Amino acid sequence: YTCVFVFFSGLDQTDIPEGLSRARSIMAEPDYMDCDSDEIVKPKKLLNPVKSSRNHQDLHRELLMNQKRGLAPQNKPELQKVMENRKREQVLKAQKEEQEAHKKRSDLEIELMKRRETLEQLELEQHKNEEEQENTPEFVKMKSNLRRTKQEVDEQERAT
């Protein structure tokens, strides 16, 4: 078998596209490219049965669309998915129970809630007053004590 390499023998270098000429100069061509012999079997690319299947093509198309949308598939184990679903259901159930509890409050519960809020406000005010008294200078405290004792003495004198 004799094969002759022909690198665009009838064409000038100006007729060859620039990118093709660079590739041709770098890569060596196989022997079977320009052979006139019909006896040589030219290799063909084998078909991948997985890639050519319809299911694979549909799945690949769906993955590409999800990637474009920003919906990446989650690579979580099944157990983790189940646990997350259970936790989500528990949270939703707790929220529903809480909402039902708010709806079913009786008049007595509402009154107790109001009284508790007022007591909490009074306690806060007392704490603020105590803090203010602790932060006041000593001479102011003494002056208020003297006034109080003077008032007590005046009241005792009036009583007698």
NURORO-685205 format. One record per atom (N, C-alpha, C): chain; atom name; x, y, z. Coordinates in steps of 0.05 Angstrom, whole numbers, always signed. Atoms other than C-alpha are relative to their C-alpha. Layout:
+-------+------+--------+--------+--------+
| kette | atom |     c1 |     c2 |     c3 |
+-------+------+--------+--------+--------+
|     A |   CA |      X |      Y |      Z |
...
+-------+------+--------+--------+--------+
***
This chain:
+-------+------+--------+--------+--------+
| kette | atom |     c1 |     c2 |     c3 |
+-------+------+--------+--------+--------+
|     A |    N |    +17 |    -24 |     +0 |
|     A |   CA |     +0 |     +0 |     +0 |
|     A |    C |    +17 |    +25 |     +0 |
|     A |    N |    -15 |    -25 |     +1 |
|     A |   CA |    +26 |    +67 |    -19 |
|     A |    C |    -19 |    +23 |     +3 |
|     A |    N |    +16 |    -24 |     -4 |
|     A |   CA |     -3 |   +131 |     +6 |
|     A |    C |    +18 |    +24 |     -3 |
|     A |    N |    -15 |    -24 |     +3 |
|     A |   CA |    +19 |   +199 |    -11 |
|     A |    C |    -14 |    +22 |    +16 |
|     A |    N |    +11 |    -23 |    -15 |
|     A |   CA |    +11 |   +258 |    +35 |
|     A |    C |     -2 |    +23 |    -19 |
|     A |    N |     +4 |    -24 |    +16 |
|     A |   CA |    -18 |   +317 |     +0 |
|     A |    C |     -9 |    +22 |    +18 |
|     A |    N |     +7 |    -23 |    -16 |
|     A |   CA |    -17 |   +382 |    +37 |
|     A |    C |     -9 |    +22 |    -19 |
|     A |    N |    +11 |    -21 |    +17 |
|     A |   CA |    -62 |   +424 |     -6 |
|     A |    C |    +19 |     +5 |    -24 |
|     A |    N |    -19 |     -2 |    +21 |
|     A |   CA |    -19 |   +410 |    -66 |
|     A |    C |     -8 |    +20 |    -22 |
|     A |    N |     +9 |    -19 |    +21 |
|     A |   CA |    -62 |   +451 |   -114 |
|     A |    C |     -4 |    +28 |    +10 |
|     A |    N |     +6 |    -26 |    -11 |
|     A |   CA |    -70 |   +509 |    -67 |
|     A |    C |    +25 |    +14 |     +9 |
|     A |    N |    -22 |    -16 |    -11 |
|     A |   CA |    -24 |   +565 |    -48 |
|     A |    C |     -4 |     +3 |    +30 |
|     A |    N |     +2 |     -5 |    -29 |
|     A |   CA |    -10 |   +582 |    +24 |
|     A |    C |    -21 |    +22 |     +6 |
|     A |    N |    +19 |    -22 |     -5 |
|     A |   CA |    -54 |   +644 |    +16 |
|     A |    C |    -29 |    -10 |     -1 |
|     A |    N |    +27 |    +11 |     +1 |
|     A |   CA |   -115 |   +601 |     +0 |
|     A |    C |     -9 |    -16 |    +24 |
|     A |    N |     +6 |    +17 |    -23 |
|     A |   CA |   -110 |   +560 |    +64 |
|     A |    C |     -8 |    +19 |    +23 |
|     A |    N |     +8 |    -17 |    -23 |
|     A |   CA |   -148 |   +589 |   +124 |
|     A |    C |    +23 |     +0 |    +21 |
|     A |    N |    -23 |     -4 |    -19 |
|     A |   CA |   -100 |   +615 |   +178 |
|     A |    C |     +0 |    -20 |    +22 |
|     A |    N |     +2 |    +19 |    -22 |
|     A |   CA |   -125 |   +571 |   +235 |
|     A |    C |     +6 |    -28 |     -8 |
|     A |    N |     -5 |    +26 |    +10 |
|     A |   CA |   -123 |   +509 |   +192 |
|     A |    C |    +29 |     -5 |     -6 |
|     A |    N |    -28 |     +3 |     +7 |
|     A |   CA |    -53 |   +521 |   +168 |
|     A |    C |    +17 |     -4 |    +25 |
|     A |    N |    -15 |     +3 |    -25 |
|     A |   CA |    -27 |   +528 |   +239 |
|     A |    C |     -4 |    -28 |    +11 |
|     A |    N |     +6 |    +27 |    -10 |
|     A |   CA |    -62 |   +463 |   +260 |
|     A |    C |    +14 |    -21 |    -17 |
|     A |    N |    -13 |    +20 |    +18 |
|     A |   CA |    -35 |   +426 |   +199 |
|     A |    C |    +31 |     +0 |     +5 |
|     A |    N |    -29 |     -1 |     -3 |
|     A |   CA |    +36 |   +450 |   +213 |
|     A |    C |     +8 |    -12 |    +27 |
|     A |    N |     -7 |    +11 |    -26 |
|     A |   CA |    +34 |   +428 |   +286 |
|     A |    C |     -5 |    -30 |     +2 |
|     A |    N |     +7 |    +28 |     -3 |
|     A |   CA |     -2 |   +361 |   +281 |
|     A |    C |     +8 |    -16 |    -25 |
|     A |    N |     -7 |    +19 |    +22 |
|     A |   CA |    +20 |   +302 |   +240 |
|     A |    C |    -26 |    -13 |     -8 |
|     A |    N |    +25 |    +13 |     +9 |
|     A |   CA |    -34 |   +272 |   +196 |
|     A |    C |     +4 |    -30 |     -1 |
|     A |    N |     -2 |    +29 |     +1 |
|     A |   CA |    -50 |   +198 |   +200 |
|     A |    C |     +3 |     -9 |    -29 |
|     A |    N |     -6 |    +11 |    +27 |
|     A |   CA |    -32 |   +153 |   +141 |
|     A |    C |    -25 |     -3 |    -16 |
|     A |    N |    +24 |     +7 |    +15 |
|     A |   CA |   -104 |   +138 |   +122 |
|     A |    C |    -15 |    +25 |     -9 |
|     A |    N |    +16 |    -24 |     +6 |
|     A |   CA |   -127 |   +211 |   +112 |
|     A |    C |     -3 |     +4 |    -30 |
|     A |    N |     +2 |     -7 |    +29 |
|     A |   CA |   -111 |   +221 |    +38 |
|     A |    C |     +6 |    -24 |    -18 |
|     A |    N |     -5 |    +23 |    +16 |
|     A |   CA |   -103 |   +150 |    +15 |
|     A |    C |    -23 |     -5 |    -19 |
|     A |    N |    +21 |     +6 |    +20 |
|     A |   CA |   -141 |   +130 |    -48 |
|     A |    C |     -8 |    -29 |     +3 |
|     A |    N |     +5 |    +29 |     -2 |
|     A |   CA |   -142 |    +57 |    -26 |
|     A |    C |    -26 |     -5 |    +15 |
|     A |    N |    +25 |     +7 |    -13 |
|     A |   CA |   -211 |    +29 |    -10 |
|     A |    C |     +3 |    -23 |    +19 |
|     A |    N |     -4 |    +23 |    -17 |
|     A |   CA |   -181 |    -30 |    +26 |
|     A |    C |     +4 |     +7 |    +29 |
|     A |    N |     -6 |     -9 |    -27 |
|     A |   CA |   -163 |    +10 |    +87 |
|     A |    C |    -27 |     +8 |    +13 |
|     A |    N |    +25 |     -7 |    -15 |
|     A |   CA |   -219 |    +14 |   +139 |
|     A |    C |     +6 |    +24 |    +17 |
|     A |    N |     -3 |    -24 |    -15 |
|     A |   CA |   -225 |    +83 |   +166 |
|     A |    C |    -15 |     -2 |    +26 |
|     A |    N |    +14 |     +2 |    -27 |
|     A |   CA |   -241 |    +88 |   +241 |
|     A |    C |    -23 |    +19 |     +2 |
|     A |    N |    +23 |    -16 |     -5 |
|     A |   CA |   -308 |   +114 |   +262 |
|     A |    C |     -3 |     +2 |    +30 |
|     A |    N |     +4 |     -4 |    -29 |
|     A |   CA |   -326 |   +142 |   +329 |
|     A |    C |    -23 |    -18 |     +8 |
|     A |    N |    +21 |    +17 |    -10 |
|     A |   CA |   -366 |    +92 |   +369 |
|     A |    C |    -22 |    +16 |    +14 |
|     A |    N |    +22 |    -13 |    -13 |
|     A |   CA |   -434 |   +111 |   +394 |
|     A |    C |     -2 |    -10 |    +29 |
|     A |    N |     +4 |     +8 |    -28 |
|     A |   CA |   -444 |   +111 |   +469 |
|     A |    C |    -30 |     -6 |     +4 |
|     A |    N |    +28 |     +7 |     -2 |
|     A |   CA |   -509 |    +74 |   +482 |
|     A |    C |    -14 |    +16 |    +23 |
|     A |    N |    +12 |    -15 |    -22 |
|     A |   CA |   -520 |   +112 |   +548 |
|     A |    C |     -7 |    +29 |    -10 |
|     A |    N |     +5 |    -28 |     +9 |
|     A |   CA |   -513 |   +181 |   +515 |
|     A |    C |    -21 |     +1 |    -22 |
|     A |    N |    +19 |     +0 |    +22 |
|     A |   CA |   -556 |   +161 |   +456 |
|     A |    C |    -28 |     -7 |     +9 |
|     A |    N |    +26 |     +8 |    -10 |
|     A |   CA |   -613 |   +137 |   +500 |
|     A |    C |    -17 |    +25 |     +5 |
|     A |    N |    +18 |    -22 |     -3 |
|     A |   CA |   -674 |   +182 |   +504 |
|     A |    C |     -2 |    +10 |    +29 |
|     A |    N |     +1 |     -8 |    -28 |
|     A |   CA |   -676 |   +181 |   +580 |
|     A |    C |    +24 |    +17 |     +8 |
|     A |    N |    -24 |    -15 |     -6 |
|     A |   CA |   -605 |   +205 |   +585 |
|     A |    C |     -1 |    +28 |    -12 |
|     A |    N |     +2 |    -26 |    +13 |
|     A |   CA |   -617 |   +261 |   +536 |
|     A |    C |    -20 |    +18 |    +15 |
|     A |    N |    +19 |    -16 |    -15 |
|     A |   CA |   -679 |   +284 |   +574 |
|     A |    C |    +11 |    +10 |    +26 |
|     A |    N |    -12 |     -7 |    -25 |
|     A |   CA |   -643 |   +282 |   +640 |
|     A |    C |    +21 |    +22 |     -3 |
|     A |    N |    -21 |    -20 |     +5 |
|     A |   CA |   -584 |   +321 |   +612 |
|     A |    C |    -12 |    +27 |     -7 |
|     A |    N |    +13 |    -25 |     +7 |
|     A |   CA |   -630 |   +373 |   +582 |
|     A |    C |    -12 |    +14 |    +25 |
|     A |    N |    +12 |    -11 |    -24 |
|     A |   CA |   -666 |   +381 |   +648 |
|     A |    C |    +21 |    +12 |    +19 |
|     A |    N |    -22 |    -10 |    -17 |
|     A |   CA |   -601 |   +388 |   +687 |
|     A |    C |    +11 |    +27 |    -11 |
|     A |    N |    -10 |    -25 |    +12 |
|     A |   CA |   -577 |   +442 |   +638 |
|     A |    C |    -20 |    +23 |     +6 |
|     A |    N |    +20 |    -21 |     -5 |
|     A |   CA |   -642 |   +481 |   +646 |
|     A |    C |     +0 |     +8 |    +29 |
|     A |    N |     -1 |     -7 |    -28 |
|     A |   CA |   -639 |   +476 |   +721 |
|     A |    C |    +25 |    +16 |     +7 |
|     A |    N |    -25 |    -15 |     -5 |
|     A |   CA |   -567 |   +500 |   +721 |
|     A |    C |     -3 |    +29 |    -10 |
|     A |    N |     +4 |    -27 |    +10 |
|     A |   CA |   -586 |   +560 |   +678 |
|     A |    C |    -18 |    +16 |    +19 |
|     A |    N |    +19 |    -14 |    -18 |
|     A |   CA |   -643 |   +577 |   +726 |
|     A |    C |    +12 |     +4 |    +28 |
|     A |    N |    -12 |     -2 |    -26 |
|     A |   CA |   -597 |   +569 |   +786 |
|     A |    C |    -10 |    -21 |    +20 |
|     A |    N |    +10 |    +21 |    -18 |
|     A |   CA |   -631 |   +507 |   +814 |
|     A |    C |    +18 |    -24 |     -2 |
|     A |    N |    -19 |    +22 |     +1 |
|     A |   CA |   -573 |   +461 |   +827 |
|     A |    C |    -12 |    -23 |    +15 |
|     A |    N |    +10 |    +23 |    -15 |
|     A |   CA |   -590 |   +390 |   +848 |
|     A |    C |    +13 |     -3 |    +27 |
|     A |    N |    -11 |     +3 |    -27 |
|     A |   CA |   -581 |   +375 |   +921 |
|     A |    C |    +11 |    -28 |     +3 |
|     A |    N |    -13 |    +26 |     -4 |
|     A |   CA |   -532 |   +320 |   +936 |
|     A |    C |     -1 |     -8 |    +29 |
|     A |    N |     +3 |     +8 |    -28 |
|     A |   CA |   -561 |   +303 |  +1004 |
|     A |    C |     -8 |    -29 |     +1 |
|     A |    N |     +9 |    +27 |     -3 |
|     A |   CA |   -569 |   +233 |  +1029 |
|     A |    C |    -30 |     -1 |     +7 |
|     A |    N |    +29 |     +2 |     -4 |
|     A |   CA |   -640 |   +207 |  +1034 |
|     A |    C |     -8 |     +3 |    +29 |
|     A |    N |     +6 |     -2 |    -29 |
|     A |   CA |   -638 |   +202 |  +1110 |
|     A |    C |     +0 |    +30 |     +8 |
|     A |    N |     -2 |    -28 |     -7 |
|     A |   CA |   -618 |   +275 |  +1115 |
|     A |    C |    -25 |    +15 |    -11 |
|     A |    N |    +24 |    -12 |    +11 |
|     A |   CA |   -676 |   +295 |  +1069 |
|     A |    C |    -24 |     -6 |    +17 |
|     A |    N |    +22 |     +8 |    -17 |
|     A |   CA |   -725 |   +256 |  +1111 |
|     A |    C |     +0 |    +15 |    +26 |
|     A |    N |     -2 |    -14 |    -25 |
|     A |   CA |   -700 |   +287 |  +1175 |
|     A |    C |     -7 |    +29 |     -2 |
|     A |    N |     +7 |    -28 |     +5 |
|     A |   CA |   -705 |   +357 |  +1146 |
|     A |    C |    -30 |     +3 |     -4 |
|     A |    N |    +29 |     -1 |     +4 |
|     A |   CA |   -777 |   +343 |  +1124 |
|     A |    C |    -14 |     -3 |    +26 |
|     A |    N |    +12 |     +4 |    -26 |
|     A |   CA |   -795 |   +318 |  +1193 |
|     A |    C |     +2 |    +25 |    +17 |
|     A |    N |     -5 |    -25 |    -16 |
|     A |   CA |   -764 |   +379 |  +1226 |
|     A |    C |    -18 |    +22 |     -9 |
|     A |    N |    +17 |    -21 |    +11 |
|     A |   CA |   -801 |   +425 |  +1179 |
|     A |    C |    -29 |     -5 |     +7 |
|     A |    N |    +28 |     +6 |     -7 |
|     A |   CA |   -867 |   +389 |  +1193 |
|     A |    C |     -5 |     +6 |    +30 |
|     A |    N |     +3 |     -6 |    -28 |
|     A |   CA |   -855 |   +395 |  +1268 |
|     A |    C |     -3 |    +30 |     +5 |
|     A |    N |     +1 |    -29 |     -3 |
|     A |   CA |   -842 |   +470 |  +1262 |
|     A |    C |    -28 |    +11 |     -8 |
|     A |    N |    +26 |     -8 |    +10 |
|     A |   CA |   -905 |   +479 |  +1221 |
|     A |    C |    -23 |     -7 |    +20 |
|     A |    N |    +21 |    +10 |    -19 |
|     A |   CA |   -946 |   +438 |  +1271 |
|     A |    C |     +1 |    +18 |    +25 |
|     A |    N |     -2 |    -17 |    -24 |
|     A |   CA |   -919 |   +480 |  +1330 |
|     A |    C |    -12 |    +27 |     -6 |
|     A |    N |    +11 |    -26 |     +7 |
|     A |   CA |   -937 |   +544 |  +1293 |
|     A |    C |    -31 |     -1 |     -1 |
|     A |    N |    +29 |     +3 |     +1 |
|     A |   CA |  -1008 |   +519 |  +1280 |
|     A |    C |    -12 |     -1 |    +28 |
|     A |    N |    +10 |     +2 |    -27 |
|     A |   CA |  -1017 |   +500 |  +1353 |
|     A |    C |     +1 |    +26 |    +15 |
|     A |    N |     -3 |    -27 |    -12 |
|     A |   CA |   -992 |   +568 |  +1375 |
|     A |    C |    -22 |    +19 |     -9 |
|     A |    N |    +21 |    -17 |    +11 |
|     A |   CA |  -1040 |   +603 |  +1329 |
|     A |    C |    -28 |     -8 |    +11 |
|     A |    N |    +25 |     +9 |    -12 |
|     A |   CA |  -1098 |   +560 |  +1354 |
|     A |    C |     -3 |     +8 |    +29 |
|     A |    N |     +1 |     -8 |    -28 |
|     A |   CA |  -1079 |   +575 |  +1426 |
|     A |    C |     -7 |    +30 |     +2 |
|     A |    N |     +7 |    -29 |     -1 |
|     A |   CA |  -1082 |   +650 |  +1411 |
|     A |    C |    -29 |     +5 |     -6 |
|     A |    N |    +27 |     -4 |     +8 |
|     A |   CA |  -1149 |   +643 |  +1379 |
|     A |    C |    -20 |     -8 |    +22 |
|     A |    N |    +19 |    +11 |    -19 |
|     A |   CA |  -1181 |   +603 |  +1435 |
|     A |    C |     +2 |    +12 |    +28 |
|     A |    N |     -3 |    -12 |    -26 |
|     A |   CA |  -1163 |   +649 |  +1493 |
|     A |    C |    -27 |    +10 |    +11 |
|     A |    N |    +25 |     -9 |    -12 |
|     A |   CA |  -1220 |   +662 |  +1541 |
|     A |    C |     +3 |    +28 |    +11 |
|     A |    N |     -1 |    -27 |    -12 |
|     A |   CA |  -1238 |   +728 |  +1574 |
|     A |    C |    +18 |     +1 |    +25 |
|     A |    N |    -16 |     +1 |    -24 |
|     A |   CA |  -1205 |   +706 |  +1639 |
|     A |    C |    +30 |     +0 |     -7 |
|     A |    N |    -29 |     +1 |     +9 |
|     A |   CA |  -1139 |   +690 |  +1603 |
|     A |    C |     +8 |    +28 |     -9 |
|     A |    N |     -7 |    -27 |    +10 |
|     A |   CA |  -1141 |   +758 |  +1569 |
|     A |    C |     +4 |    +19 |    +23 |
|     A |    N |     -2 |    -17 |    -24 |
|     A |   CA |  -1152 |   +794 |  +1636 |
|     A |    C |    +26 |     -6 |    +15 |
|     A |    N |    -25 |     +8 |    -14 |
|     A |   CA |  -1095 |   +754 |  +1668 |
|     A |    C |    +24 |    +10 |    -15 |
|     A |    N |    -23 |    -10 |    +16 |
|     A |   CA |  -1049 |   +773 |  +1611 |
|     A |    C |     +4 |    +30 |     +4 |
|     A |    N |     -2 |    -29 |     -4 |
|     A |   CA |  -1066 |   +847 |  +1620 |
|     A |    C |    +12 |     +6 |    +27 |
|     A |    N |    -10 |     -5 |    -27 |
|     A |   CA |  -1053 |   +844 |  +1695 |
|     A |    C |    +30 |     -7 |     +2 |
|     A |    N |    -29 |     +7 |     -1 |
|     A |   CA |   -987 |   +808 |  +1685 |
|     A |    C |    +17 |    +21 |    -14 |
|     A |    N |    -15 |    -21 |    +14 |
|     A |   CA |   -965 |   +861 |  +1635 |
|     A |    C |     +3 |    +25 |    +17 |
|     A |    N |     -2 |    -24 |    -17 |
|     A |   CA |   -982 |   +917 |  +1683 |
|     A |    C |    +19 |     -4 |    +23 |
|     A |    N |    -18 |     +6 |    -22 |
|     A |   CA |   -946 |   +882 |  +1740 |
|     A |    C |    +30 |     +1 |     -9 |
|     A |    N |    -28 |     -1 |    +11 |
|     A |   CA |   -884 |   +874 |  +1696 |
|     A |    C |     +9 |    +28 |     -4 |
|     A |    N |     -7 |    -28 |     +4 |
|     A |   CA |   -886 |   +948 |  +1679 |
|     A |    C |     +6 |    +13 |    +27 |
|     A |    N |     -5 |    -11 |    -26 |
|     A |   CA |   -891 |   +966 |  +1752 |
|     A |    C |    +27 |     -9 |    +12 |
|     A |    N |    -26 |    +10 |    -10 |
|     A |   CA |   -832 |   +922 |  +1770 |
|     A |    C |    +23 |    +14 |    -15 |
|     A |    N |    -21 |    -14 |    +15 |
|     A |   CA |   -791 |   +954 |  +1715 |
|     A |    C |     +4 |    +29 |    +10 |
|     A |    N |     -1 |    -27 |    -11 |
|     A |   CA |   -808 |  +1023 |  +1742 |
|     A |    C |    +14 |     +1 |    +27 |
|     A |    N |    -13 |     +2 |    -26 |
|     A |   CA |   -788 |  +1002 |  +1812 |
|     A |    C |    +30 |     -4 |     -3 |
|     A |    N |    -28 |     +5 |     +4 |
|     A |   CA |   -722 |   +975 |  +1787 |
|     A |    C |    +14 |    +26 |    -10 |
|     A |    N |    -12 |    -25 |    +10 |
|     A |   CA |   -709 |  +1041 |  +1750 |
|     A |    C |     +3 |    +19 |    +23 |
|     A |    N |     -1 |    -18 |    -23 |
|     A |   CA |   -725 |  +1081 |  +1813 |
|     A |    C |    +23 |     -8 |    +19 |
|     A |    N |    -22 |    +10 |    -18 |
|     A |   CA |   -678 |  +1037 |  +1855 |
|     A |    C |    +27 |     +6 |    -12 |
|     A |    N |    -26 |     -6 |    +13 |
|     A |   CA |   -622 |  +1045 |  +1804 |
|     A |    C |     +6 |    +30 |     +2 |
|     A |    N |     -4 |    -29 |     -2 |
|     A |   CA |   -632 |  +1120 |  +1804 |
|     A |    C |     +8 |     +8 |    +28 |
|     A |    N |     -7 |     -6 |    -27 |
|     A |   CA |   -629 |  +1122 |  +1879 |
|     A |    C |    +29 |     -9 |     +7 |
|     A |    N |    -27 |     +9 |     -4 |
|     A |   CA |   -565 |  +1081 |  +1879 |
|     A |    C |    +20 |    +18 |    -13 |
|     A |    N |    -19 |    -17 |    +15 |
|     A |   CA |   -533 |  +1127 |  +1828 |
|     A |    C |     +0 |    +29 |    +10 |
|     A |    N |     +0 |    -27 |    -10 |
|     A |   CA |   -551 |  +1191 |  +1865 |
|     A |    C |    +22 |     +4 |    +20 |
|     A |    N |    -22 |     -6 |    -19 |
|     A |   CA |   -497 |  +1225 |  +1906 |
|     A |    C |    -10 |     -2 |    +29 |
|     A |    N |     +7 |     +4 |    -29 |
|     A |   CA |   -495 |  +1215 |  +1982 |
|     A |    C |    -14 |    +24 |    +13 |
|     A |    N |    +12 |    -24 |    -13 |
|     A |   CA |   -512 |  +1287 |  +2000 |
|     A |    C |    -29 |     +3 |     -7 |
|     A |    N |    +28 |     -2 |     +8 |
|     A |   CA |   -577 |  +1283 |  +1961 |
|     A |    C |    -17 |    -19 |    +16 |
|     A |    N |    +14 |    +19 |    -16 |
|     A |   CA |   -597 |  +1221 |  +1998 |
|     A |    C |     -4 |    +10 |    +29 |
|     A |    N |     +1 |    -11 |    -27 |
|     A |   CA |   -581 |  +1253 |  +2065 |
|     A |    C |    -21 |    +22 |     +2 |
|     A |    N |    +19 |    -23 |     +0 |
|     A |   CA |   -621 |  +1315 |  +2047 |
|     A |    C |    -29 |    -11 |     +0 |
|     A |    N |    +28 |    +12 |     +1 |
|     A |   CA |   -683 |  +1272 |  +2029 |
|     A |    C |     -6 |    -13 |    +27 |
|     A |    N |     +5 |    +13 |    -26 |
|     A |   CA |   -674 |  +1233 |  +2095 |
|     A |    C |     -7 |    +21 |    +21 |
|     A |    N |     +5 |    -22 |    -19 |
|     A |   CA |   -672 |  +1299 |  +2134 |
|     A |    C |    -28 |    +11 |     -3 |
|     A |    N |    +27 |    -10 |     +5 |
|     A |   CA |   -735 |  +1323 |  +2100 |
|     A |    C |    -21 |    -19 |    +11 |
|     A |    N |    +19 |    +20 |    -10 |
|     A |   CA |   -771 |  +1258 |  +2116 |
|     A |    C |     -2 |     +0 |    +30 |
|     A |    N |     +0 |     +0 |    -30 |
|     A |   CA |   -750 |  +1259 |  +2189 |
|     A |    C |    -14 |    +26 |    +10 |
|     A |    N |    +12 |    -25 |     -9 |
|     A |   CA |   -771 |  +1333 |  +2195 |
|     A |    C |    -30 |     -2 |     -3 |
|     A |    N |    +29 |     +3 |     +4 |
|     A |   CA |   -840 |  +1316 |  +2166 |
|     A |    C |    -11 |    -19 |    +21 |
|     A |    N |    +10 |    +18 |    -20 |
|     A |   CA |   -847 |  +1258 |  +2214 |
|     A |    C |     -2 |    +14 |    +28 |
|     A |    N |     +0 |    -14 |    -26 |
|     A |   CA |   -829 |  +1302 |  +2273 |
|     A |    C |    -23 |    +20 |     +1 |
|     A |    N |    +23 |    -19 |     +1 |
|     A |   CA |   -879 |  +1356 |  +2251 |
|     A |    C |    -27 |    -14 |     +3 |
|     A |    N |    +25 |    +15 |     -3 |
|     A |   CA |   -934 |  +1303 |  +2245 |
|     A |    C |     -4 |     -9 |    +29 |
|     A |    N |     +2 |     +9 |    -28 |
|     A |   CA |   -919 |  +1277 |  +2315 |
|     A |    C |     -8 |    +24 |    +18 |
|     A |    N |     +6 |    -24 |    -16 |
|     A |   CA |   -922 |  +1348 |  +2344 |
|     A |    C |    -29 |     +8 |     -4 |
|     A |    N |    +28 |     -7 |     +6 |
|     A |   CA |   -989 |  +1361 |  +2310 |
|     A |    C |    -19 |    -21 |    +14 |
|     A |    N |    +17 |    +21 |    -12 |
|     A |   CA |  -1016 |  +1295 |  +2336 |
|     A |    C |     -2 |     +3 |    +30 |
|     A |    N |     +0 |     -3 |    -29 |
|     A |   CA |   -998 |  +1312 |  +2408 |
|     A |    C |    -11 |    +26 |     +9 |
+-------+------+--------+--------+--------+
***
